[in-house]
Amino acid sequence: MDSRITEIKSLQQPGIEIFSSLTEAQLRQRQDAENGLFIAESPKVIRVAMQAGYQPQALLCERRHIEGDAADIIAACGDIPIYSGARELLAQLTGYTLTRGVLCAMRRKPEPKLDDVLKDAHRVCVIDAVCDTTNIGAIFRSAAALGIDAVLLTRSSCDPLNRRAIRVSMGTIFLVPWTWLDSYADLKALGFRTAAMALTDQSISLDDPVLKQQSKLAFIMGTEGDGLPHETIKNADFTVRIPMSHQVDSLNVAAAAAVAFWELRK
């Protein structure tokens, strides 16, 4: 048996706290990884992360996948601890049934600089105070599929490297350049005009030709319920609405983002 593999006999097994008792915040602060850790779930997502240059720190794998779906991942992981056990025990350990039976703790990369992320970008999504991990993952998946060059997030938004956000994105979070945005002024200084997705008396239609004429355009997507802050809308270059039927006035933020991405793709 591979010497790296430890069979889990107890829920108190040393080392497995990465996958069980640590919160997302605690993973980000782990001292054994310079920039912290995150958890990737399922062989497909883990492979995408590794191909994007993220380094595995530890692996948790159902026993049956060691020589199955996870075999190539284990072969490529190098000298890292690999914890294994039966499906029922691992579900008890993590608190949920593993998707495709594999979790991988991975090292975060340093936070990219805004200038680097936007160097060659023309169409950008800004996620402003969206805290639902499912929506974050879905927005990234649409951004990857529909050719958005980068995603920026305000500090009040959910961390894209949240386990559920990563899983919902199907690993596309590792494919689309992203970083945190501290000021809209920084975005405008790099030549971007901003389009706040919001319903106001001044909103123009998403298919208004003036939007497609913009060389560099950033769509600003707000949280459901409260929507975008008034100041953000006020300071945007455009306020934009999606034309709708049957007196429907809004879409889920992830659905709205996908519509905007398709209509205004470069």
Secondary structure as UniProt FT lines:
FT   TURN            3..4
FT   STRAND          5..7
FT   TURN            11..12
FT   TURN            14..15
FT   HELIX           16..18
FT   TURN            19..21
FT   HELIX           24..28
FT   TURN            31..32
FT   TURN            34..35
FT   STRAND          37..41
FT   HELIX           43..51
FT   TURN            52..53
FT   STRAND          56..62
FT   HELIX           63..65
FT   TURN            66..70
FT   HELIX           71..76
FT   STRAND          82..85
FT   HELIX           87..94
FT   HELIX           99..101
FT   STRAND          102..107
FT   HELIX           114..117
FT   TURN            118..120
FT   STRAND          123..128
FT   HELIX           133..145
FT   TURN            146..147
FT   STRAND          150..154
FT   TURN            155..156
FT   TURN            160..161
FT   HELIX           163..169
FT   TURN            170..171
FT   HELIX           172..174
FT   STRAND          178..181
FT   HELIX           184..189
FT   TURN            190..191
FT   STRAND          193..197
FT   TURN            201..202
FT   STRAND          204..205
FT   TURN            206..207
FT   HELIX           209..212
FT   STRAND          217..223
FT   TURN            224..226
FT   HELIX           230..235
FT   STRAND          238..241
FT   TURN            246..247
FT   HELIX           253..264
//
